[in-house]
Amino acid sequence: MDDIPRAERARAICSDELVVEAFDTIEKVYLDKFRNSEPEDTEARETSYAMLRALQEFRGHFESVITTGKLKREQLKKLRI
């Protein structure tokens, strides 16, 4: 799939209200688990941290695809001028 259609699809996915809700809910759940863990419960904090990092990586992949599409679109505009 070409960079521009991929970027458009990624943008559509990231702006879908159900996806936004899912990201926000998952982030809140793991932040709450992290914040509310007992001092001796390092496993809970490590798991929460890992899940939050995974969520960031997942979001980051979509953001990267969107950025790549923007750059490709700008390159094509310059070539047409």
C-alpha positions as CSV (number, residue, x, y, z in Angstrom):
1,M,0.0,0.0,0.0
2,D,1.3,3.5,-0.9
3,D,2.3,5.9,1.8
4,I,-0.5,8.4,1.2
5,P,-3.4,6.0,1.4
6,R,-1.8,4.3,4.4
7,A,-1.6,7.7,6.1
8,E,-5.2,8.5,5.3
9,R,-6.3,5.1,6.7
10,A,-4.1,5.6,9.8
11,R,-5.6,9.1,10.3
12,A,-9.1,7.7,10.0
13,I,-8.4,4.9,12.5
14,C,-6.8,7.3,15.0
15,S,-9.7,9.7,14.8
16,D,-12.4,7.0,15.1
17,E,-14.2,7.8,18.4
18,L,-14.2,4.1,19.4
19,V,-10.4,3.8,18.9
20,V,-9.9,7.1,20.8
21,E,-12.0,5.9,23.6
22,A,-10.2,2.6,23.7
23,F,-6.7,4.3,23.9
24,D,-7.9,6.6,26.6
25,T,-9.5,3.9,28.6
26,I,-6.5,1.6,28.4
27,E,-4.2,4.4,29.4
28,K,-6.3,5.4,32.3
29,V,-6.6,1.8,33.6
30,Y,-2.9,1.2,33.6
31,L,-2.0,4.6,35.0
32,D,-4.5,4.0,37.8
33,K,-3.0,0.6,38.5
34,F,0.4,2.1,38.6
35,R,-0.5,5.0,40.9
36,N,-2.6,2.8,43.2
37,S,-0.1,0.0,43.5
38,E,1.3,-0.9,46.9
39,P,4.9,0.1,47.5
40,E,6.0,-3.6,47.6
41,D,4.0,-4.5,44.4
42,T,6.7,-3.9,41.9
43,E,5.3,-6.6,39.6
44,A,2.0,-4.6,39.2
45,R,4.0,-1.4,38.4
46,E,6.3,-3.1,36.0
47,T,3.3,-4.7,34.2
48,S,1.5,-1.3,34.1
49,Y,4.6,0.4,32.8
50,A,5.1,-2.3,30.1
51,M,1.4,-1.9,29.0
52,L,1.7,1.8,28.9
53,R,4.8,1.6,26.8
54,A,3.2,-0.9,24.4
55,L,0.2,1.5,24.0
56,Q,2.7,4.4,23.2
57,E,4.5,2.2,20.7
58,F,1.1,1.3,19.1
59,R,0.1,4.9,18.9
60,G,3.5,5.9,17.7
61,H,3.3,3.5,14.8
62,F,0.1,5.2,13.6
63,E,1.7,8.6,14.1
64,S,4.7,7.6,12.1
65,V,2.6,6.3,9.2
66,I,0.6,9.6,9.2
67,T,3.9,11.7,9.2
68,T,5.3,9.6,6.4
69,G,2.2,10.2,4.3
70,K,2.4,14.0,5.0
71,L,6.0,14.1,3.9
72,K,5.2,12.0,0.8
73,R,2.3,14.4,-0.1
74,E,4.6,17.4,0.3
75,Q,7.3,15.8,-1.9
76,L,4.7,15.2,-4.6
77,K,3.5,18.8,-4.4
78,K,7.0,20.1,-4.9
79,L,7.5,17.8,-7.9
80,R,4.3,19.2,-9.5
81,I,5.3,22.8,-9.1
